[in-house]
Amino acid sequence: MNRKKLRAPKVYLILLFLLVPFYVSAQSPSDMDSNLSLSLQEAMEIALEQNFAVEQAEFDVDKTRAQYRQTNAVFLPQLSFEYNAVSTNDPLNVFGFKLKQEIVSQSDFNPSLLNNPDATQNYSATFQVQQPLLNPDMIMQRGAVKSRLNSADEQLTGTRNHVEFRVRNQYYSLILHHRQLEVLETALATAAEHRRQAQNYFEEGLISKEDFLAARVYELEMESRKLNTENQLAKVEEEMAILLGMDGSVKVTPTQDLQQTNLAALPEDITTTTINNAQTRAIEYRVEAAERMVKSANFSFLPKINLFGSYEFNDPDFAGFDASSYMIGANLKWNIFSGFSKAGKIMEAKADFRKAQTMQESHLMEQENRVRQAYRALEHARQELELTNESIAQSEESVKIRTNRYEQGMERTTDLLEAETKLAESRLQNVAALYKYNMSIATLEMLLEKDLNN
């Protein structure tokens, strides 16, 4: 018994060592999934597959396609089957049922039986078919739904393009904030070194307390800006994760860097070029659909012609099919006056058409204005990059000179910190200009649906 008691802990230890690797391996994927390193192309592909706006646009296309399929009823026949069971002693119906059942006899013409018949049962099975022949208003409505379907398809394409643009914006924002953190961390390390050096000089009586406090204040300012940038970075990471259709706790790290790419020669008339992107085409199809609805409302004044037919079985017994009959015909219907309801529908359709035209004009003007703004922002970013690059070079030289003079006791602490501040600001402005440069290109590519790098 004692040996068994001693063996039991050993068995538990062996099982523990065997199960720990499985537990660790089961936990590691979730930890890895919470940190993703993605290129811009990978982020775009994930967003197009999982973004909620894209899914909703796809559902809109499916809904409109289903509506268009319903309009097939304008051309295709409608078939139906109906089975009725009736019991009545109504004189007219009793005699009519007997005629349908083909069981009328001479005695049925007895006036007493005609006026006061016994209860009669009738079981009827009817097959009906209706074939539309000429419905001009419905044909135009079918064309309007087709235009809406084309608009939904273009809207889906536009949504995809807009999601790609938003991904680029968030991706570049991540790079921007990482670069800003690098600049601020470098500035903070430099500020900490200056503060330690200033503290030593102050303790040795080489500088005043004012210079020492200035160094400390500069260090605190860099720490504050670093914390603020870290908070902004966390916000951008959450927005990026949601844009990719993931939980906000997923941390996305970019694997690429911001660069000033050499663009192909932009067309000289880029600010006056006609905009023809997916969003613009979607609105054009909406205008086309509204125009066809106006025609449909006008065609509602025309007559409609339809064919119909039926085949009927009648029997006094359930599930009996002894007597049968058929009926075929054509129907012409012309609603000459409907209390101005059709005239009101025409007015409503025309108002929708004019509204769609106004929306198209407004959207086109807005798109052209965005192209001009993006082009100006691109040119401004180019110039700002040149200026900030020169400013960084001069600031680095100024810091180097002032540092040497400061170490020799020939420069004030505040002058050195001012030079360090200008250097940090120049680097931050350079990163911001690089972000603006790339986002201007992304905006132009989205609006023009062109790859400006090729």
RODO-2510 file (C-alpha; in nm, 4 decimals, decimal comma):
residues 454
     n   res          X          Y          Z
     1     m     0,0000     0,0000     0,0000
     2     n     0,2806     0,2410     0,0749
     3     r     0,4417     0,1711    -0,2624
     4     k     0,1141     0,2523    -0,4393
     5     k     0,0911     0,5800    -0,2519
     6     l     0,4442     0,6690    -0,3590
     7     r     0,3801     0,5831    -0,7237
     8     a     0,0698     0,8031    -0,7520
     9     p     0,2511     1,1414    -0,7340
    10     k     0,5002     1,0208    -0,9953
    11     v     0,2151     0,9357    -1,2338
    12     y     0,0627     1,2795    -1,1835
    13     l     0,3962     1,4489    -1,2515
    14     i     0,4430     1,2518    -1,5744
    15     l     0,0941     1,3462    -1,6927
    16     l     0,1620     1,7083    -1,6038
    17     f     0,4811     1,7201    -1,8126
    18     l     0,2981     1,5577    -2,1026
    19     l     0,0027     1,7965    -2,0934
    20     v     0,1939     2,1238    -2,0471
    21     p     0,3298     2,1353    -2,4069
    22     f    -0,0207     2,0767    -2,5449
    23     y    -0,1567     2,3557    -2,3261
    24     v     0,1155     2,5958    -2,4337
    25     s     0,0673     2,5110    -2,7996
    26     a    -0,3077     2,5607    -2,7628
    27     q    -0,2557     2,9044    -2,6105
    28     s     0,0156     3,0344    -2,8408
    29     p    -0,1991     3,0857    -3,1563
    30     s    -0,4304     3,3296    -2,9796
    31     d    -0,1321     3,5215    -2,8519
    32     m     0,0139     3,5306    -3,2013
    33     d    -0,3195     3,6383    -3,3524
    34     s    -0,3319     3,9406    -3,1204
    35     n    -0,0153     4,0790    -3,2858
    36     l    -0,0093     4,0949    -3,6647
    37     s     0,2747     4,2194    -3,8822
    38     l     0,1249     4,3063    -4,2202
    39     s     0,2313     4,4677    -4,5423
    40     l    -0,0020     4,7201    -4,7023
    41     q    -0,1159     4,4680    -4,9643
    42     e    -0,1880     4,2030    -4,6994
    43     a    -0,3888     4,4532    -4,4946
    44     m    -0,5941     4,5472    -4,8024
    45     e    -0,6685     4,1834    -4,8850
    46     i    -0,7848     4,1123    -4,5296
    47     a    -1,0046     4,4241    -4,5282
    48     l    -1,1705     4,3340    -4,8592
    49     e    -1,2547     3,9901    -4,7187
    50     q    -1,3684     4,0890    -4,3698
    51     n    -1,4672     4,4561    -4,3690
    52     f    -1,8295     4,5110    -4,2670
    53     a    -1,8927     4,7911    -4,5183
    54     v    -1,7905     4,5617    -4,8042
    55     e    -2,0173     4,2861    -4,6741
    56     q    -2,3114     4,5263    -4,6513
    57     a    -2,2489     4,6470    -5,0070
    58     e    -2,2443     4,2840    -5,1237
    59     f    -2,5790     4,2257    -4,9517
    60     d    -2,7195     4,5332    -5,1286
    61     v    -2,6145     4,3804    -5,4613
    62     d    -2,7797     4,0494    -5,3691
    63     k    -3,0984     4,2314    -5,2674
    64     t    -3,1138     4,4330    -5,5900
    65     r    -3,0398     4,1228    -5,7980
    66     a    -3,3320     3,9489    -5,6251
    67     q    -3,5550     4,2462    -5,7085
    68     y    -3,4480     4,2269    -6,0714
    69     r    -3,5264     3,8568    -6,0771
    70     q    -3,8785     3,9348    -5,9576
    71     t    -3,9330     4,1434    -6,2717
    72     n    -3,9143     3,8256    -6,4826
    73     a    -4,2877     3,8055    -6,4095
    74     v    -4,3331     4,0698    -6,6815
    75     f    -4,2618     3,8015    -6,9435
    76     l    -4,3048     3,4625    -6,7775
    77     p    -4,6425     3,2917    -6,7134
    78     q    -4,7909     3,2401    -6,3691
    79     l    -4,9213     2,8912    -6,2866
    80     s    -5,1434     2,8024    -5,9930
    81     f    -5,3446     2,5097    -5,8601
    82     e    -5,6521     2,5412    -5,6404
    83     y    -5,8740     2,2798    -5,4740
    84     n    -6,2107     2,3738    -5,3164
    85     a    -6,4679     2,1783    -5,1160
    86     v    -6,8159     2,3350    -5,0962
    87     s    -7,1496     2,2303    -4,9482
    88     t    -7,4563     2,4495    -5,0157
    89     n    -7,8340     2,4519    -5,0660
    90     d    -7,8347     2,7819    -5,2537
    91     p    -8,0633     2,7187    -5,5560
    92     l    -7,8449     2,8941    -5,8107
    93     n    -7,5199     2,7331    -5,6942
    94     v    -7,6735     2,3869    -5,6575
    95     f    -7,7925     2,3904    -6,0173
    96     g    -7,4614     2,5368    -6,1355
    97     f    -7,2601     2,2699    -5,9525
    98     k    -7,4704     1,9955    -6,1088
    99     l    -7,4035     2,1458    -6,4497
   100     k    -7,0293     2,1484    -6,3784
   101     q    -7,0483     1,7908    -6,2486
   102     e    -7,2407     1,6922    -6,5635
   103     i    -7,5137     1,5165    -6,3636
   104     v    -7,8191     1,7342    -6,4535
   105     s    -8,1277     1,5244    -6,5265
   106     q    -8,4880     1,5984    -6,6291
   107     s    -8,6065     1,5850    -6,2689
   108     d    -8,3718     1,8689    -6,1760
   109     f    -8,5980     2,1057    -6,3729
   110     n    -8,8854     2,0463    -6,1300
   111     p    -8,9679     2,3950    -5,9957
   112     s    -8,9975     2,2663    -5,6381
   113     l    -8,6462     2,1188    -5,6580
   114     l    -8,5104     2,4242    -5,8287
   115     n    -8,6517     2,6550    -5,5633
   116     n    -8,5776     2,4382    -5,2610
   117     p    -8,2962     2,1962    -5,3395
   118     d    -8,1223     1,9636    -5,0970
   119     a    -7,7680     2,0343    -4,9837
   120     t    -7,5186     1,9558    -5,2587
   121     q    -7,1418     1,8994    -5,2304
   122     n    -6,8905     2,0035    -5,4913
   123     y    -6,5181     1,9293    -5,5018
   124     s    -6,3295     2,1281    -5,7630
   125     a    -5,9656     2,1209    -5,8765
   126     t    -5,8522     2,4120    -6,0926
   127     f    -5,5313     2,4694    -6,2860
   128     q    -5,4847     2,8324    -6,3897
   129     v    -5,2305     3,0026    -6,6136
   130     q    -5,1820     3,3748    -6,6778
   131     q    -4,9491     3,4968    -6,9502
   132     p    -4,8518     3,8673    -6,9635
   133     l    -4,8583     3,9906    -7,3201
   134     l    -4,8252     4,3700    -7,3222
   135     n    -4,7460     4,5676    -7,0063
   136     p    -4,5321     4,8630    -7,1163
   137     d    -4,5132     5,0271    -6,7737
   138     m    -4,3860     4,7066    -6,6125
   139     i    -4,1258     4,6637    -6,8878
   140     m    -3,9874     5,0112    -6,8104
   141     q    -3,9868     4,9284    -6,4396
   142     r    -3,7802     4,6206    -6,5192
   143     g    -3,5302     4,8450    -6,6985
   144     a    -3,5204     5,0757    -6,3950
   145     v    -3,4416     4,7836    -6,1628
   146     k    -3,1676     4,6728    -6,4032
   147     s    -3,0138     5,0196    -6,3754
   148     r    -3,0352     4,9954    -5,9963
   149     l    -2,8552     4,6605    -6,0130
   150     n    -2,5786     4,8164    -6,2216
   151     s    -2,5626     5,0992    -5,9691
   152     a    -2,5324     4,8505    -5,6813
   153     d    -2,2477     4,6725    -5,8616
   154     e    -2,0638     5,0009    -5,9113
   155     q    -2,1378     5,0967    -5,5518
   156     l    -1,9752     4,7721    -5,4383
   157     t    -1,6681     4,8543    -5,6460
   158     g    -1,6650     5,2055    -5,5016
   159     t    -1,6965     5,0679    -5,1494
   160     r    -1,4009     4,8373    -5,2101
   161     n    -1,1955     5,1290    -5,3412
   162     h    -1,2922     5,3433    -5,0433
   163     v    -1,2043     5,0645    -4,7992
   164     e    -0,8642     5,0269    -4,9666
   165     f    -0,8173     5,4026    -4,9317
   166     r    -0,9090     5,3896    -4,5620
   167     v    -0,6682     5,1002    -4,5100
   168     r    -0,3911     5,3020    -4,6728
   169     n    -0,4775     5,5974    -4,4532
   170     q    -0,4679     5,3908    -4,1332
   171     y    -0,1578     5,2017    -4,2465
   172     y     0,0284     5,5244    -4,3207
   173     s    -0,0976     5,6646    -3,9889
   174     l     0,0556     5,3687    -3,8081
   175     i     0,3880     5,4312    -3,9820
   176     l     0,3581     5,8035    -3,9076
   177     h     0,3064     5,7506    -3,5361
   178     h     0,5839     5,4904    -3,5158
   179     r     0,8201     5,7348    -3,6864
   180     q     0,7065     6,0133    -3,4557
   181     l     0,7745     5,7905    -3,1569
   182     e     1,1233     5,7198    -3,2869
   183     v     1,1911     6,0923    -3,3191
   184     l     1,0507     6,1662    -2,9743
   185     e     1,2373     5,8771    -2,8127
   186     t     1,5603     6,0063    -2,9635
   187     a     1,4788     6,3588    -2,8480
   188     l     1,3853     6,2282    -2,5030
   189     a     1,7115     6,0356    -2,4708
   190     t     1,9020     6,3479    -2,5732
   191     a     1,6983     6,5592    -2,3301
   192     a     1,7702     6,3135    -2,0480
   193     e     2,1411     6,3295    -2,1234
   194     h     2,1338     6,7102    -2,1256
   195     r     1,9406     6,7109    -1,7998
   196     r     2,1990     6,4829    -1,6324
   197     q     2,4818     6,6947    -1,7681
   198     a     2,3069     7,0138    -1,6587
   199     q     2,2543     6,8652    -1,3139
   200     n     2,6269     6,7887    -1,2833
   201     y     2,7177     7,1392    -1,4007
   202     f     2,4664     7,2885    -1,1579
   203     e     2,6072     7,0891    -0,8663
   204     e     2,9555     7,2052    -0,9657
   205     g     2,8316     7,5626    -0,9831
   206     l     2,9067     7,6006    -1,3531
   207     i     2,5496     7,6881    -1,4574
   208     s     2,2588     7,8585    -1,2884
   209     k     1,9529     7,6841    -1,1470
   210     e     1,7479     7,8435    -1,4223
   211     d     1,9484     7,6568    -1,6889
   212     f     1,9143     7,3309    -1,4968
   213     l     1,5369     7,3755    -1,4635
   214     a     1,5128     7,4555    -1,8358
   215     a     1,6784     7,1229    -1,9157
   216     r     1,4380     6,9424    -1,6840
   217     v     1,1345     7,1191    -1,8321
   218     y     1,2471     7,0225    -2,1833
   219     e     1,2783     6,6580    -2,0753
   220     l     0,9296     6,6640    -1,9236
   221     e     0,7912     6,8190    -2,2395
   222     m     0,9411     6,5392    -2,4521
   223     e     0,7973     6,2787    -2,2126
   224     s     0,4519     6,4372    -2,2426
   225     r     0,4660     6,4449    -2,6214
   226     k     0,5803     6,0826    -2,6267
   227     l     0,2896     5,9737    -2,4056
   228     n     0,0447     6,1650    -2,6249
   229     t     0,1842     6,0011    -2,9399
   230     e     0,1650     5,6563    -2,7801
   231     n    -0,2009     5,7194    -2,6974
   232     q    -0,2705     5,8282    -3,0557
   233     l    -0,0885     5,5199    -3,1855
   234     a    -0,3068     5,2921    -2,9709
   235     k    -0,6169     5,4638    -3,1095
   236     v    -0,5000     5,4177    -3,4702
   237     e    -0,4206     5,0500    -3,4004
   238     e    -0,7745     4,9927    -3,2711
   239     e    -0,9280     5,1678    -3,5729
   240     m    -0,7074     4,9629    -3,8056
   241     a    -0,8142     4,6355    -3,6431
   242     i    -1,1835     4,7250    -3,6734
   243     l    -1,1282     4,8272    -4,0360
   244     l    -0,9858     4,4803    -4,0991
   245     g    -1,2944     4,3211    -3,9413
   246     m    -1,1067     4,2156    -3,6276
   247     d    -1,1384     4,2792    -3,2584
   248     g    -1,0033     4,6136    -3,1430
   249     s    -0,7514     4,4407    -2,9165
   250     v    -0,5590     4,3070    -3,2187
   251     k    -0,2369     4,5017    -3,2666
   252     v    -0,1335     4,5571    -3,6288
   253     t     0,2301     4,6414    -3,6974
   254     p     0,3284     4,7687    -4,0446
   255     t     0,6198     4,5976    -4,2165
   256     q     0,6722     4,8805    -4,4673
   257     d     0,7904     5,2377    -4,4341
   258     l     0,6805     5,5694    -4,5787
   259     q     0,8778     5,6696    -4,8850
   260     q     0,8759     5,9517    -5,1357
   261     t     0,8098     5,7551    -5,4523
   262     n     0,8972     5,8886    -5,7946
   263     l     0,5637     5,9434    -5,9644
   264     a     0,5043     5,9041    -6,3317
   265     a     0,4395     6,2312    -6,5109
   266     l     0,0999     6,3562    -6,4016
   267     p    -0,1257     6,4820    -6,6795
   268     e    -0,1203     6,8587    -6,7076
   269     d    -0,4997     6,8772    -6,7056
   270     i    -0,5400     6,6537    -6,3995
   271     t    -0,7332     6,9247    -6,2165
   272     t    -0,9793     6,9612    -6,5046
   273     t    -1,0089     6,5985    -6,6099
   274     t    -1,3535     6,4373    -6,6117
   275     i    -1,4095     6,2163    -6,3098
   276     n    -1,5276     5,8679    -6,3990
   277     n    -1,4898     5,6422    -6,0969
   278     a    -1,7168     5,3753    -5,9517
   279     q    -1,9060     5,6189    -5,7280
   280     t    -1,9747     5,8502    -6,0224
   281     r    -2,0920     5,5630    -6,2415
   282     a    -2,3181     5,4386    -5,9622
   283     i    -2,4928     5,7755    -5,9497
   284     e    -2,5246     5,7790    -6,3288
   285     y    -2,7107     5,4493    -6,3131
   286     r    -2,9367     5,5915    -6,0415
   287     v    -3,0253     5,8833    -6,2690
   288     e    -3,0932     5,6371    -6,5496
   289     a    -3,3210     5,4348    -6,3222
   290     a    -3,5131     5,7468    -6,2189
   291     e    -3,5567     5,8447    -6,5844
   292     r    -3,6993     5,5030    -6,6671
   293     m    -3,9427     5,5293    -6,3775
   294     v    -4,0729     5,8516    -6,5332
   295     k    -4,1318     5,6646    -6,8590
   296     s    -4,2990     5,3824    -6,6682
   297     a    -4,5374     5,6284    -6,5032
   298     n    -4,6228     5,7747    -6,8451
   299     f    -4,6790     5,4286    -6,9953
   300     s    -4,9252     5,3456    -6,7175
   301     f    -5,1881     5,5335    -6,9249
   302     l    -5,1619     5,2736    -7,2017
   303     p    -5,3826     4,9624    -7,2077
   304     k    -5,2577     4,6245    -7,0847
   305     i    -5,3149     4,2957    -7,2624
   306     n    -5,2835     3,9586    -7,0895
   307     l    -5,3815     3,5995    -7,1729
   308     f    -5,5415     3,3616    -6,9265
   309     g    -5,6607     3,0028    -6,9174
   310     s    -5,7922     2,7448    -6,6727
   311     y    -5,8756     2,3749    -6,6609
   312     e    -6,1256     2,2646    -6,3952
   313     f    -6,2470     1,9338    -6,2497
   314     n    -6,5762     1,9104    -6,0553
   315     d    -6,7153     1,6084    -5,8716
   316     p    -6,9682     1,5435    -5,5920
   317     d    -6,7142     1,3121    -5,4221
   318     f    -6,3830     1,4068    -5,2659
   319     a    -6,0820     1,3525    -5,4942
   320     g    -6,3154     1,2814    -5,7853
   321     f    -6,2245     1,4059    -6,1317
   322     d    -6,5141     1,2828    -6,3500
   323     a    -6,6293     1,6134    -6,5030
   324     s    -6,3870     1,8597    -6,6553
   325     s    -6,3967     2,1902    -6,8436
   326     y    -6,1575     2,4546    -6,9699
   327     m    -6,1574     2,8240    -7,0426
   328     i    -5,9100     3,0398    -7,2338
   329     g    -5,9224     3,4056    -7,3189
   330     a    -5,7528     3,7394    -7,3507
   331     n    -5,7960     4,0449    -7,1341
   332     l    -5,7522     4,4059    -7,2419
   333     k    -5,7639     4,6538    -6,9562
   334     w    -5,7456     5,0276    -6,9970
   335     n    -5,7824     5,2488    -6,6910
   336     i    -5,8972     5,5707    -6,8563
   337     f    -5,9289     5,7742    -6,5368
   338     s    -5,7964     5,6856    -6,1920
   339     g    -5,8683     5,9971    -5,9928
   340     f    -5,5380     6,1669    -6,0825
   341     s    -5,3412     5,8954    -5,9005
   342     k    -5,1405     5,8185    -6,2151
   343     a    -5,0825     6,1866    -6,2825
   344     g    -4,9541     6,2194    -5,9275
   345     k    -4,7172     5,9247    -5,9800
   346     i    -4,5779     6,0951    -6,2890
   347     m    -4,5136     6,4107    -6,0886
   348     e    -4,3481     6,2064    -5,8144
   349     a    -4,1268     6,0203    -6,0634
   350     k    -4,0213     6,3468    -6,2286
   351     a    -3,9319     6,4948    -5,8895
   352     d    -3,7167     6,1880    -5,8100
   353     f    -3,5501     6,2217    -6,1500
   354     r    -3,4659     6,5881    -6,0984
   355     k    -3,3385     6,5101    -5,7493
   356     a    -3,1127     6,2373    -5,8885
   357     q    -2,9785     6,4791    -6,1505
   358     t    -2,9050     6,7369    -5,8804
   359     m    -2,7268     6,4759    -5,6705
   360     q    -2,5204     6,3789    -5,9747
   361     e    -2,4149     6,7374    -6,0400
   362     s    -2,3341     6,7958    -5,6736
   363     h    -2,1338     6,4738    -5,6487
   364     l    -1,9374     6,5518    -5,9651
   365     m    -1,8500     6,9003    -5,8425
   366     e    -1,7439     6,7574    -5,5063
   367     q    -1,5244     6,4944    -5,6731
   368     e    -1,3584     6,7515    -5,8995
   369     n    -1,2954     6,9736    -5,5982
   370     r    -1,1367     6,6832    -5,4085
   371     v    -0,9056     6,6158    -5,7045
   372     r    -0,7911     6,9781    -5,7051
   373     q    -0,7377     6,9745    -5,3284
   374     a    -0,5430     6,6467    -5,3424
   375     y    -0,3254     6,7792    -5,6247
   376     r    -0,2491     7,0993    -5,4323
   377     a    -0,1751     6,8940    -5,1203
   378     l     0,0625     6,6760    -5,3226
   379     e     0,2504     6,9767    -5,4579
   380     h     0,2605     7,1338    -5,1119
   381     a     0,3910     6,8105    -4,9592
   382     r     0,6666     6,7948    -5,2216
   383     q     0,7835     7,1442    -5,1355
   384     e     0,7515     7,0806    -4,7635
   385     l     0,9647     6,7670    -4,7915
   386     e     1,2396     6,9649    -4,9614
   387     l     1,2221     7,2386    -4,6982
   388     t     1,2149     6,9995    -4,4017
   389     n     1,5063     6,7975    -4,5389
   390     e     1,7101     7,1168    -4,5609
   391     s     1,5847     7,2255    -4,2196
   392     i     1,6927     6,8918    -4,0663
   393     a     2,0412     6,9242    -4,2139
   394     q     2,0806     7,2788    -4,0836
   395     s     1,9344     7,1919    -3,7418
   396     e     2,1708     6,8968    -3,7024
   397     e     2,4646     7,1221    -3,7834
   398     s     2,3341     7,3855    -3,5397
   399     v     2,2949     7,1282    -3,2619
   400     k     2,6434     6,9970    -3,3266
   401     i     2,7962     7,3467    -3,3056
   402     r     2,5977     7,4486    -2,9975
   403     t     2,6780     7,1197    -2,8223
   404     n     3,0521     7,1797    -2,8676
   405     r     3,0175     7,5371    -2,7451
   406     y     2,8010     7,4224    -2,4526
   407     e     3,0597     7,1654    -2,3424
   408     q     3,3197     7,4428    -2,3494
   409     g     3,0976     7,6669    -2,1381
   410     m     3,0441     7,9140    -2,4215
   411     e     2,6719     7,8444    -2,4791
   412     r     2,3667     7,8715    -2,2582
   413     t     2,1552     7,5672    -2,1824
   414     t     1,8421     7,7337    -2,3172
   415     d     2,0126     7,8010    -2,6529
   416     l     2,1149     7,4365    -2,6837
   417     l     1,7663     7,3163    -2,5890
   418     e     1,6169     7,5538    -2,8433
   419     a     1,8338     7,4016    -3,1133
   420     e     1,7359     7,0513    -3,0031
   421     t     1,3697     7,1518    -3,0142
   422     k     1,4052     7,2854    -3,3680
   423     l     1,5729     6,9631    -3,4777
   424     a     1,2947     6,7498    -3,3286
   425     e     1,0285     6,9726    -3,4837
   426     s     1,1969     6,9555    -3,8250
   427     r     1,2051     6,5772    -3,8107
   428     l     0,8416     6,5596    -3,7049
   429     q     0,7405     6,7995    -3,9817
   430     n     0,9338     6,5886    -4,2314
   431     v     0,7486     6,2735    -4,1278
   432     a     0,4138     6,4574    -4,1419
   433     a     0,4950     6,5906    -4,4896
   434     l     0,5864     6,2398    -4,6042
   435     y     0,2528     6,1131    -4,4701
   436     k     0,0675     6,3964    -4,6482
   437     y     0,2565     6,3196    -4,9700
   438     n     0,1563     5,9527    -4,9695
   439     m    -0,2036     6,0247    -4,8704
   440     s    -0,2388     6,2804    -5,1505
   441     i    -0,1294     6,0123    -5,3962
   442     a    -0,3764     5,7660    -5,2414
   443     t    -0,6587     6,0211    -5,2720
   444     l    -0,5830     6,0925    -5,6380
   445     e    -0,5587     5,7220    -5,7180
   446     m    -0,8959     5,6558    -5,5533
   447     l    -1,0712     5,9450    -5,7296
   448     l    -0,9156     5,8844    -6,0717
   449     e    -0,8941     5,5041    -6,0379
   450     k    -0,5409     5,5169    -6,1759
   451     d    -0,2051     5,3917    -6,0525
   452     l     0,0060     5,7072    -6,0467
   453     n     0,3261     5,5127    -5,9768
   454     n     0,3077     5,3463    -6,3186
***
